[in-house]
Amino acid sequence: NVVGAQAEAVMLRGEATWNERVMLLMERRGYPEETWFTWSYSPIYDESGGIGGIFCACIEETPRILIERERDRLLRENENERLRLVEAFARSPSFMSILRGPQHEFEYVNERYRQLIGERELLGKSVREALPEVEGQGFFEILDRVYESGESFIGTEMQIFVVRHAGSAPQEAYVDFVYQPMRSPGGTTIGILVHGVDVTERTQAQQRDRFLLALEDALRLLSDPDQITATCAQFLCEHLRADRCVYAQVQDDEQFAVVTGNYSPKLPAVTGRYRISDFGAYVLPLLRAGQAFVVRDIDTHQPALGDLSGYRQMLIRGAVGAPLLKAGRLVAVMAVHQSMPRDWTDAEVDLVTHVASRCWESLQRARAERTLRESEADF
């Protein structure tokens, strides 16, 4: 029992431990499986100088170990067996590509790689030609160093922005990957094997949790309604890297919305009162039904939005509008705007909805506190 024995050593003797890439047999999905972890235990001393607890720093290494195992297996194969490797690559759950020469020209990509960077012509093109939006993000420079030095590179949770659809805004992704030099029989580097895993969903889930905690901490200190709506708009806009975010209160007739919170780092600010139906005849019924209004591109959206002058004036091409219903009535809308088409994920839409609800709750708390203060003052 590695874990138990080490914990006992820390608690009884104050001995710190360090364990790197240790295999542990764990049952997490209903069956035993091999996992690898790097962790350390350190004693936490209480006010009396005794050991009051254990601090554990831990990271799971399983994805990287599995990547390295598969990489090592593939690299042992002889170049003459390339066709067999291509078939293995195509079936791999990881994304893979083969780059040839100092310009890193695409010789092969599997389906997972295409899913990561979007459908586009790759074969025979250099990475700089095929992926121009990646320029300046550091990946091309790393490829150059790997080719020149002959030393592999391992990246963990590295952020990349790619344009998966022509004309759309770049989409954020996170990847664990290896750039592994491929050599000729004489030992000269002739290409690079790219092999990795898309960890975007996991990484963004962790970021979402941190974002919500930070938002909660910020709102807890606020009592002014304008500051509450402005803070929610700013936090959400920056987290989603959007061009504008607004919070609007819907009037009693449910026809008009009044902007009470706005954050516009890249677009002109919007204020005032807007007729909801001016943004599409079916938008208001959709919001009343409690469904978010999601637009990738106003020019190609189906069903057609009709008159686009309201969008044009506000410089909107992509948008999400999340409704907030109370007692069956539409009371508020949180909207996020993009100046160019954007492929919104379900997680992003859910987050807009969550922040709209959290903003409303904070406003209600602030109003209740103000009413209480006024009542106590009168008394």
C-alpha positions in Angstrom: 0.0 0.0 0.0 2.2 2.8 -1.3 -0.1 5.7 -0.6 -1.1 4.5 2.9 2.5 3.8 4.0 3.7 7.2 2.8 0.8 9.1 4.5 1.6 7.3 7.7 5.3 8.3 7.4 4.3 11.9 7.0 1.9 12.0 9.9 4.0 10.0 12.3 7.6 11.2 11.4 7.1 14.3 9.3 8.8 12.7 6.3 8.1 14.5 3.0 7.8 12.2 0.0 8.2 12.5 -3.8 6.8 9.9 -6.3 7.3 10.3 -10.0 5.2 8.4 -12.6 4.2 5.7 -10.3 1.8 3.0 -11.7 -1.2 2.5 -9.5 -4.0 0.0 -10.3 -7.3 1.9 -9.9 -10.9 1.0 -10.5 -12.6 4.1 -11.9 -14.9 2.8 -14.6 -16.1 -0.4 -13.0 -12.9 -2.3 -13.8 -9.2 -2.2 -12.7 -6.9 -0.2 -15.0 -3.3 0.9 -14.9 -2.8 4.6 -14.1 0.3 6.7 -13.5 0.6 9.6 -11.1 3.3 12.0 -9.9 2.7 13.2 -6.3 4.3 14.5 -3.2 3.2 14.4 0.5 4.3 17.1 2.9 3.4 17.6 6.6 1.2 20.6 7.6 2.2 21.8 11.0 -0.4 23.2 13.4 0.0 26.1 15.9 1.6 23.8 18.5 4.2 22.6 16.1 2.7 19.2 15.7 1.6 17.6 12.5 -2.0 18.5 11.8 -2.4 17.3 8.3 -0.9 16.4 4.9 -0.5 18.6 1.8 -0.7 16.6 -1.4 0.4 17.9 -4.8 -0.7 15.5 -7.5 -0.9 15.3 -11.2 -2.1 12.3 -13.3 0.5 11.2 -15.9 -1.7 8.5 -17.5 -2.4 10.4 -20.8 1.2 11.3 -21.3 2.4 7.8 -20.5 0.0 6.3 -22.9 1.0 8.8 -25.6 4.7 8.0 -25.1 4.0 4.3 -25.2 2.2 4.5 -28.4 4.8 6.9 -29.9 7.6 4.7 -28.9 5.9 1.7 -30.4 5.3 3.5 -33.7 8.8 4.9 -33.9 10.3 1.5 -33.6 8.7 0.6 -36.9 11.0 0.7 -40.0 10.4 3.4 -42.7 9.7 0.5 -45.1 6.6 -0.3 -43.1 5.1 3.1 -43.6 2.0 1.9 -45.3 1.2 -0.3 -42.3 1.8 2.7 -40.0 -0.6 4.8 -42.0 -3.3 2.3 -41.4 -2.5 2.4 -37.7 -2.5 6.2 -37.7 -5.9 6.3 -39.3 -7.4 4.1 -36.6 -5.7 5.9 -33.7 -7.7 7.8 -31.1 -4.9 10.4 -31.1 -4.3 13.1 -33.8 -1.3 12.4 -36.0 0.6 13.9 -38.9 3.9 13.4 -40.7 5.8 16.5 -41.7 8.7 16.2 -44.2 11.7 18.5 -44.7 12.8 21.7 -43.1 9.7 23.5 -44.3 7.5 20.9 -42.5 5.4 19.8 -45.4 2.4 17.7 -44.7 2.9 14.1 -46.0 0.1 12.5 -43.9 -2.7 13.5 -41.5 -5.2 11.3 -39.9 -8.9 12.0 -39.3 -8.4 13.2 -35.7 -5.9 15.8 -36.9 -8.4 17.1 -39.5 -11.0 17.3 -36.7 -8.6 19.4 -34.7 -7.7 22.0 -37.4 -10.8 21.8 -39.6 -11.2 20.6 -43.2 -8.7 22.2 -45.5 -6.0 21.3 -48.1 -2.9 20.1 -46.2 -1.0 17.5 -48.2 2.1 18.9 -49.9 1.8 22.2 -48.1 4.1 23.6 -45.4 2.6 24.2 -42.0 3.0 27.9 -42.4 1.1 27.8 -45.7 -1.6 25.4 -44.5 -2.2 27.0 -41.1 -1.5 30.7 -41.4 -3.6 31.6 -38.3 -1.1 29.6 -36.2 1.7 32.1 -37.0 2.9 33.8 -33.9 1.6 31.2 -31.5 5.0 29.5 -31.1 4.3 26.2 -32.8 6.2 26.8 -36.0 9.3 27.9 -34.0 9.2 24.7 -31.9 9.0 22.6 -35.1 12.1 24.5 -36.5 14.0 23.8 -33.3 13.1 20.1 -33.3 14.1 19.7 -36.9 17.4 21.5 -36.4 18.4 20.0 -33.0 17.0 16.5 -33.6 15.5 16.6 -30.1 11.9 15.8 -29.4 9.5 18.2 -27.8 6.6 17.4 -25.4 3.8 19.9 -24.9 1.2 19.7 -22.2 -2.1 21.6 -22.3 -0.7 24.0 -24.9 -3.2 26.5 -26.2 -3.8 26.9 -29.9 -6.2 29.0 -31.9 -7.4 27.5 -35.2 -9.9 28.6 -37.9 -12.0 25.5 -38.5 -14.4 27.2 -40.9 -13.4 29.7 -43.5 -14.4 33.2 -42.4 -15.0 32.2 -38.8 -13.3 33.5 -35.7 -10.3 31.4 -34.5 -11.4 28.7 -32.0 -9.5 27.8 -28.9 -8.1 24.3 -28.3 -5.7 22.7 -25.9 -3.5 19.8 -26.8 -1.0 17.4 -25.3 1.4 16.4 -28.0 4.9 15.2 -29.0 7.0 16.5 -31.9 9.3 13.5 -32.6 12.2 13.8 -35.1 12.2 11.1 -37.9 15.6 10.2 -39.1 17.2 8.6 -42.2 19.3 5.5 -41.9 22.3 7.8 -41.6 20.8 9.6 -38.6 19.9 12.8 -40.4 16.5 14.4 -39.4 14.2 14.2 -42.4 10.9 14.9 -40.9 8.8 15.2 -37.7 6.0 12.9 -36.4 3.3 14.9 -34.7 1.3 12.8 -32.2 -1.1 14.1 -29.5 -4.4 14.2 -27.8 -7.0 17.0 -27.8 -7.6 17.9 -24.2 -9.8 21.0 -24.8 -12.9 19.7 -23.0 -11.0 18.7 -19.9 -8.9 21.9 -19.8 -11.9 24.2 -20.4 -13.9 22.5 -17.7 -11.1 23.3 -15.2 -11.0 26.9 -16.5 -14.8 27.2 -16.1 -14.6 26.1 -12.5 -11.9 28.6 -11.7 -13.9 31.3 -13.6 -17.0 30.7 -11.6 -15.1 30.8 -8.3 -13.5 34.1 -9.3 -16.9 35.5 -10.4 -18.5 34.5 -7.1 -15.7 36.1 -5.1 -16.1 39.4 -7.1 -19.9 39.5 -6.8 -19.9 38.8 -3.0 -18.3 42.2 -2.5 -20.8 44.2 -4.6 -24.1 45.8 -3.6 -24.6 48.3 -6.4 -26.8 46.9 -9.2 -24.8 48.7 -12.0 -21.5 47.3 -10.7 -23.0 43.8 -10.5 -24.2 43.7 -14.1 -21.0 45.4 -15.3 -18.9 42.8 -13.4 -20.8 39.9 -14.8 -20.5 41.2 -18.3 -16.8 41.9 -18.0 -15.9 38.5 -16.5 -18.0 36.6 -19.0 -16.7 38.6 -22.0 -13.0 38.1 -21.0 -13.4 34.4 -20.2 -15.1 33.7 -23.6 -12.7 36.1 -25.4 -15.8 37.8 -27.0 -16.0 41.2 -28.5 -19.0 42.4 -26.3 -21.2 41.2 -23.5 -24.4 42.8 -22.3 -26.9 42.1 -19.6 -30.4 43.5 -20.3 -33.5 43.6 -18.1 -36.7 42.7 -20.0 -39.6 45.1 -19.4 -43.0 43.8 -18.1 -44.5 43.7 -21.6 -41.7 41.2 -22.6 -41.3 43.2 -25.8 -38.4 45.4 -24.9 -35.1 44.9 -23.1 -33.0 47.7 -21.4 -29.3 47.3 -21.3 -28.1 47.6 -17.7 -24.6 46.0 -17.9 -22.2 46.3 -20.8 -18.6 45.4 -21.5 -17.2 46.1 -24.9 -13.4 45.7 -25.2 -13.5 45.5 -29.0 -16.8 47.0 -30.1 -18.7 50.2 -29.4 -20.7 50.1 -26.2 -24.4 49.6 -26.4 -26.9 51.3 -24.1 -30.6 52.0 -24.1 -33.8 50.1 -24.9 -34.2 47.6 -27.7 -37.2 45.8 -29.2 -36.4 42.1 -29.0 -38.2 41.2 -32.2 -36.0 43.6 -34.2 -33.3 40.8 -33.9 -35.5 38.2 -35.6 -39.2 37.3 -35.5 -38.6 33.9 -33.8 -36.1 35.2 -31.2 -38.7 36.3 -28.6 -40.7 33.1 -28.7 -37.4 31.1 -28.4 -36.3 33.1 -25.4 -39.8 32.9 -23.8 -39.5 29.1 -24.1 -36.3 29.2 -22.1 -34.0 28.4 -25.0 -30.8 30.2 -25.8 -30.6 32.1 -29.1 -27.4 31.0 -30.9 -26.1 32.5 -34.1 -22.9 31.5 -35.8 -23.3 33.9 -38.7 -26.2 36.3 -39.2 -25.7 36.2 -43.0 -26.2 32.4 -43.2 -28.4 31.7 -40.1 -31.4 29.4 -40.6 -34.2 30.3 -40.2 -33.3 33.6 -41.8 -33.3 36.5 -39.3 -34.9 38.9 -41.7 -33.9 42.6 -41.4 -30.3 42.6 -40.3 -30.0 46.4 -39.8 -30.0 46.0 -36.0 -27.1 43.5 -36.1 -25.2 45.7 -38.6 -25.5 48.8 -36.5 -24.1 46.9 -33.5 -21.4 45.3 -35.6 -22.6 41.8 -34.7 -21.9 38.7 -36.9 -22.1 36.0 -34.3 -24.1 36.0 -31.0 -25.5 34.1 -28.1 -28.5 35.3 -26.1 -29.4 33.4 -23.0 -32.8 34.0 -21.4 -33.7 34.1 -17.7 -37.3 33.2 -16.8 -38.9 33.7 -13.4 -42.4 32.4 -12.7 -42.8 31.7 -16.4 -41.9 35.2 -17.5 -38.9 36.4 -19.4 -37.1 38.9 -17.1 -33.6 39.2 -18.4 -31.2 38.3 -21.2 -27.4 37.9 -21.1 -25.9 38.3 -24.6 -22.4 37.8 -26.0 -21.5 39.3 -29.4 -18.8 38.6 -31.9 -17.8 40.9 -34.8 -17.2 37.9 -37.1 -18.7 34.4 -37.4 -18.1 32.1 -34.4 -18.8 28.5 -33.8 -20.2 28.5 -30.2 -19.9 25.3 -28.2 -22.6 23.9 -26.0 -20.4 24.6 -23.0 -20.1 28.2 -23.9 -23.8 28.6 -24.3 -24.4 26.9 -21.0 -22.0 29.2 -19.3 -23.7 32.3 -20.6 -27.0 30.9 -19.2 -25.4 30.2 -15.9 -23.9 33.7 -15.6 -27.2 35.3 -16.5 -28.8 33.4 -13.6 -26.0 34.3 -11.2 -26.3 37.9 -12.2 -30.0 38.0 -11.4 -29.5 36.3 -8.1 -26.9 38.9 -7.1 -29.2 41.7 -8.1 -32.0 40.3 -6.0 -29.6 40.0 -3.1 -28.4 43.6 -3.5 -32.0 44.9 -3.7 -33.0 42.9 -0.6 -30.1 44.3 1.4 -30.9 47.8 0.3 -34.5 47.4 1.3 -33.4 46.1 4.7 -31.1 49.0 5.2 -33.8 51.5 4.3 -36.2 49.8 6.6 -33.8 49.9 9.5 -33.0 53.5 8.8 -36.7 54.4 8.9 -37.2 52.4 12.1 
